[in-house]
Amino acid sequence: MTQPSPLLQVEALACERDERLLFSELGFSACAGDIWQVAGPNGAGKTTLLRILAGLHGFHDGRVRWQVPGAQRRDAHDQILFLGHLPGLREELTAEENLRWLCALHQQPVSDIPAALAAAGLAGYADAPVAAMSAGQKRRVALARLWLPGKAVWILDEPFTAIDVQGVAQIEARLREHAAGGGLVLYTSHHRLADDIRQIHLGGGAR
């Protein structure tokens, strides 16, 4: 069987922070349909690696090469949905207003925002002010972007933080659905989806 061409190739990647080497000689290839977990102890550079892959952080040595179908090389990062470990919401806006603002900011198409919020477990919250929401609800507002169209690659930093068991199951199902449709998911978490998930263990390489 012909192996699919990788969407992402990482070769001999090295990164330092505050004159401390976080990782070096890191290499792996990720294809459409893959889900990769970045694992490792606190301070190992998990968030830094995700930010490097998303084009938001520099690195000391090596190469990161994206080959996303339909995107020019300089525009490959436009096909990435990056969600950081903080929700990144504006407290003075409602849930729907926040999603419209985030989609405009990150060039993500806007479709049915109330339906996306409902899929994320926030049915009826479109007009709710974010300032009055719990930490888990704010996280769900940010994660509702996973139910909006437009991005082939998802890079997610601790997506399960402040989410209850039912919510974790909803997000797991959505990540698998995206991968099954030809998308690529890379995420950090202490939560392992299943044994079939590929893993990058900082300090131990790719598995």
N, C-alpha and C positions, 0 to 999 in steps of 0.2 A: 504494500500500500504506500502511495506517495505521501511523504510527510508534508504538512502544510508549511508555507513560508512563515517565519516568525514575524509578528508585529513589532516585537521589541528584542533587540540584541544588546546585552551589556557585556563589555569586555574589560577585564583587568581594572575594574573601577576602584578607586581609592579616595577617601575623604578624611580630612582632618578638621578638628574643631578645637579652638583654644590650645593649639600646639599639641593636641592629643589625637593619635590615629584612631578613627572610629572603625574603619574596615579597609581592607586592601585586597587586590587580586580577586575581586568579586566578579563573577561571570555567570550569566544564564541567558536563555532564550525563552520568550513567552509567545505563544501562538493564540490566534482566535479560538475561543472556546475554553481557554485556560482560566483557572482561578488559582492565584498565588497568595499565600500568606507569608508576610515578613515577620519573623519571630526573633526573639532574643531578649536578654535582660534589659532592665531600664538603663538608659545611657549608652546602649549599643549602637545607636544611630538609625533606628527604624524609621522615625519620622523624617530624619534627614534624607534617608534613601528615597522615600516616597517623594519628597520635595525635589530631589534631583531628577527623578524620573519624570516629574510633571514640569520640569523646566523652571522651577522656582528657586533653585539653590545650585551654587557652583560646586565643583569637585576638583580634587587635587590631581588626579591622573586617571587614565582609562578612556573609555568611549561608551556613549549611550546613543543608540541608533534606533529611531522609530521608522517603521515602514507601514503606515496605516493606509489601506486602500482608499483611493479617492482624495487623498490629501497630498499636496506638495510637501516636500521635505521641510520647508520653512513654516508650513502651516500645520504640521503634525500635532503640535500641542493644542491646536484648536479642537481636536477630536478627543481631548482628555477632559473628563469630569473629575475634578479634584475636590474632595471634601476633607477639611482638616479636622483635628481633634476637638476644636471649638465649633459651635454651630455657625458662627459668623453672621448672626442676624442683627437687624436694627430694631432695638427695643420699641421705638415709637411707631413702628409699622405693624399692620396685621399680618397674619400668616400668609394670606394671598398676596399682599403688597410686597412682603419679603421675597416670595418666590418670583414675582415679576421683576423685582429689582435685581435679584441674583442671576436670573436668566438673561436679562439685558446686559449685566456686567460681564458675564462669561459667555455671551453669544450662544446661548442655548435656546432652542425654539420653545415657545410657550403654547401649550395646547389646553387641556382641561385641568386647570389647577385644582378645583374642588375635588375632582376624581382622584388626582394624585395624592392630595391630602388624605382622602378617605382610604386609599390603598396603604398609606403609611400609618393608618390607625387614628386619623384625626378628622373623621367625618363630622361635618357641621362646624368646623373650626376655621373656615376660610376668613371670616370677618373678626376673629378673636385677636385681641392685641397680644403681641408676643411678650410684652412686659409682664402680663398677668399669668404666663404659662410656667409650668414646672420645668426642671432641667430635662426630663425625659420628653416632654412635649416639644420643647425647643429643638431637641435633637431630631425628633420626628419631622418637624417642619423642614429642617435641612435635608433630611434623608428623602423627603418627598420628591426631590429632584431625580431620584432614581426611577421614578415612574413617569418622567417627562422624556420626550424623544431627543435624539440629536447627537449623542456622544458614544463612540465605539469603545473607548477605554475608560474604565472607572478606577481611580486611585483613591482609596478610602483609609483615613487614619482613625483607628479605633471607632468604627461605625456602631458598635454595640454598646458604647458607653451610655449609662443611664437608661437603658432600654430593658423592659421586662421580658419575661420568658416568651410570651406570646409575640411581642414585637421582634425579638431575635429570630423566631421562626419565620415571621413575615419577611424579614430582610434576607435571611438565608435563602428562602425560596426565590426572592427577586434576583439575588446574585446568580443563582443557578440558571434562572430563566434567561438572564442577560447573556451568560456564557453559552448556553445552549443555542442562542440566536446568533452566535458568531462574535460576541463581544469578548473583551478581556477584562478581568478583574484582578487588581492587586490591592491587598489590604493588610493593615496591622491590627492585631488583636491577640489577647490571651485565649480567645475562644477559637477552637479548631472546628471548622465546619464538618469535616469528615476525613477519613483516612485517604481518600482519593485526591485531596487538595494538595497541590504542589507547595513546597515550603522552602523559603530562603531563611536559613538560621544564621544571623550575623554572629560570626565567630566560628561557624561550622559549614558555611557554603550552602549550595542549593541541593535539595533532596527531591 
